[in-house]
Amino acid sequence: MDDRKILIIEDEKPIADILKYGLEKEGFQVWCAHTGSEGFATACREQPDIVLLDWMLPDINGVDVCRMLTKRYTMPIVMLTARGEMEDKLCGLESGADDYITKPFDLREVVARVRTILRRFDKAHGVEGADQTIYGHLTVAEREHCVYCNGELLNLTPKEYELLVFFLKHPRQVFTRTVLLDRIWGYDFTGDTRTVDIHVQRIRKKAGLEGQLVTIFGVGYKYVP
């Protein structure tokens, strides 16, 4: 079983439904989008671990969506299409796709390809164990108690690590400084809320989260993937 996230961008709803059903049976979390613009927006919002992308979409073709995604993210992309000519396959791969599956396909093959690509992607990005989780450009290795940014180890203090991981695990939730002090430092901590501000500033800079670790004025902070 695998609980990682998959985004299916496919305009033919029956095909999307079959893929979603089969992948969810394997334990994946699955989102579906039926246009290129919807798919791109969903990818930006949900940060999936892998994208299954149809070539022919009603608004933006899959190759252009692939280029849009690979400019912003490092998530692997598999093209799904009825176009089986070698020139088309090369075009898809040159746009940034990691693999290419021609319709009609066997669902078991899709699942196997997805697992293979995720393993290959994890290895290339230094993710070797099930205790490691990717959050965009950050990889949390909980067993090692460390975080990698684009493959490079971050020099974090223990509290910076705990605070960063707490935010990553609770996306879009707003936390007051008092709550963060209680959760990370404990109820018996004698410092004040400025401690939280200082640590947030540090992890923003170290982890490259200036635009994602957001200040909610008068309240606290939230992490926006």
C-alpha positions, 0 to 999 in steps of 0.5 A: 500500500502507498499513501502518496498523492497522485493527480490525474489530468484526463478529460475522458471521465470514464478513463479518469474514474478507472484510474482513480479506482485502481490507484485508490485500491493500491492505497494512493490518494488521488485527485482528478482534473478534466482540463489543463487549467484545472489540472495545473491549479490542482497541482499547485494546490495539492503538490502531488507526488506524481501526475498522470497527464493526458495529451489531448485536453479541451483547453491546454494540450498536455505537452504545454501543461507538462512544460508549465508544471516542470518549470515550477516543480520537480514532481514526476509526470507520466503522459497518457495518450493515444498518440503512439508515434515515436515523434510524439513520444519524444515530444512528450519526453522533451517537454519534461515528462518522465514516462509515456503510456499509450492508450489503451493501457492495462491498469496493472501496468499503470500502477507498476509504472507509477511505483517504478517512477516514484522509486526512481525519483526518490532515489534521485532526490536522496529519498531512501526510506519510507520515513522520508516525505517530500513537500515540494522542494523540501524532503523530511527524513524523520528517522535522521531528524533532518530536512533536505532542500533540493537535495541539500541538507539544511543546517537546522537547530532542533527547534527549527526542525520541529517547527518546520516539520510541524508547519509542513504537516499542517498546511493551510492551518493558522496557528497563534504564537501561543499555540506554537509555543505550547506545541513545540517548546512545551507548556513549561517554557518561560520565554515569550512569543518573540521566540516563535517570530525569530525561529519562523524568520530563520526557517523561512530563509533556510528552507526557502519558504519566504512566500509560503510561510505566511504571517497572519497579522494579529494572529500568527502563521500558516504554511501555504504549499 
